[in-house]
């Protein structure tokens, strides 16, 4: 098992899939496009990419992936939700909206910065990534409005708004790490996945 190549799924129902696949290949993992329940078998982790969270939520139900994925996450499968993926992971979407997977004890507000025209980039200090700032790309990004007691903030905007967090084997960010050339967020997730797999 020593040095085994990690199999990391990327939810491929909608959204920014190709860039995540490319980053995983670059880091030596084996990416797996997840569209059906059987694609969840044998994964060491899964990435829920950016996209349109409402559409992704509906497709998760339509393709009968929602409940099998929730069960895998409850059983300890590491997951990384970026932008819309963070919305899918959140346990509270506010305004009485039902959560999708509802796996993380966070409240998330979607499109917190406005429309596509309000996209922006920001250098952030991210816990676990070393001293160098991470150049984060925000596109119609959500924000974390509340974190539960078991959730650790990994990065904040200059105004203090949390934009990346971790709860056990679950990782989320409001930004898109796949759109830059910095592999450190994906490396962080691969490290979590390798640890969960017993250091394989």
N, C-alpha and C positions, 0 to 999 in steps of 0.2 A: 504493500500500500504506500510505501514511502515515495513521495514525489508524484503521486498519481495526479493526472490532469483533472482539474475540477470541471464538472458539468454545470454550467450556469444558464438557467432559462432566462429568456427575455419575452415577456408577454407581448405577443405579436398580433393582437387583434386590431390595433389602431395606434397611431402616434409615431414617435421618433424611435424606430426600432434599429435601423441599419447602423447608426452611429454607436449604439451600445454594443451591437454585435462586433463591430470593428475594434472597439476598445478592448473587449474581452479577448479577442484573438491576439491583439497586440501584447496583452499581458500573459498569454500562454494558457488561457482557459479555453474550454470547448463550449461555445455558445449553442444553445438549443432554442429554436423558435417555438413558443408555446401558444397553440391555438385551440387545442382539445385537451380533455382531461388526461388522456394517456400520455401526453407530452410532459406531464409532471413527474412521471416515473424516473427514478434514478438521478434526480437533480440534487446538487449540493447547495444550491441557492437560486433565487429568482430576482430579476429586476423588473419593476413595473415602471414603464417609461412615461415621459411626458406625452401629452396629446389632449384629447377632449374627454374629461373625466366622466361626464354623463353618458357619452357614447360608449366609452370603454366599459362602464358599469353595466349598460344594457347588453353589450356583446358578451360580457362574462356570464350573464344569465342565459343568453340565447345559445351560447356554445357549451353550456353546462360545465363551465370551468369554475364558477364562483365558489360553490360549496366544497368541491375537492381541493381547491387552492386554500380555502380557509382552514380545512382540516389539516393540510400539510403544514401551514404556518403555525397552527395550534400545537402541532407535534414537534415544532422546533426548526422547521426549514427557514434558513436565513432569507430575508427579503430586503431589497433596497427600492424604495419608491421615490422617483424624481418628479417634481412638479405635479402633474395630474396623478402620478403614482402615489404621491404623498396624500392626495385627497382620497384615493381608493383605500389607503391604509388607515386613515383617521377614524377614531371612534366617535367623533362629534363634528358635524359639519355646520352646527348652528342653525337657527331659524327653523328648527323642527324637521330638518331634512334627514331622512334615514341614511345611516352610513352604508358604505358598500361592503368592504371586508371587515371594517371596524376592529382592526387588530391593535392599534396603538392608542394609548391614553392621551390623546391630544385633540384639541379643537382647532380646526383649520378653516380659514376663510378664503374661498376661491376668488381669483381675479382681484386680489387685494390692491393691486397697483393700477387697475384700469385696463384699458384695451391693449391690443397688440402694439399700438403706437407708444405705449408707456413702458415698453420693454427697456431694460437697462443692464449694465454690467458693473460689477463691484468687486474689488479685491477684499477678501475676507481672511481672517485668521480662523482656521478650522482645527479644533482639538483633534489630536491624533495624526495630523499631517505634517508636523514639524513647524519650523519657524517661518518658512517662506509663505507668503500669502497665496491663497487660491483665487484665481480669476474666475468669478462666478457670473454666468449668463442667466438673466431672469427674463422670461417671456410669458406675459399674462400670468404672472406667478401668484400662487397662494402664499399666505403667511400662517405661522402657528400663533394662535391667539391664547392658548392655554396648554400647559404641560402638566401631566399627572406626576405624582411623587416618584414613580419609577422611571421617569424619562429624563435623559441627560441632554442638555443643550450643547451642540457641537459648534455652532456658528451663529453669530448675530450680525445684523446690519449696524451701521454706526449709530442709529437711533435706539438700539437695544432690541429690536424685533428679532425673535428667534427664526432662523431660516434653515437650520439643519439640526437633527436630533436623533438619538438612539435609545431604544428600549429593548434591552436584551439582545436578541439576534435580529432585531428590526431596525433599519436605518432609513431615514427620509431626508430629502433636501428639497427646498423650494426652487432651487436652480438646476440648470442642465449641465452636469459635468461632462457629458458626452460631446458637447459642442465646442469644447476647447481641446488643447493638446496636452493638458495636464492629467495624467492617469491616476493621481493619488486617491481620489474618492473611490474609484473602482478598485484600486489596490486595497484600500481599507476594507471594502466589502468582501473582496476575495479572501483577505485575512480572517474575517469573521466566518466565512463559509468554510475555510480550511480548518479552523478551530472547531467548528460544529461537527465537521466530518472526522474529528479525532486526529487532526494533524496529518491527514492523508497526503 
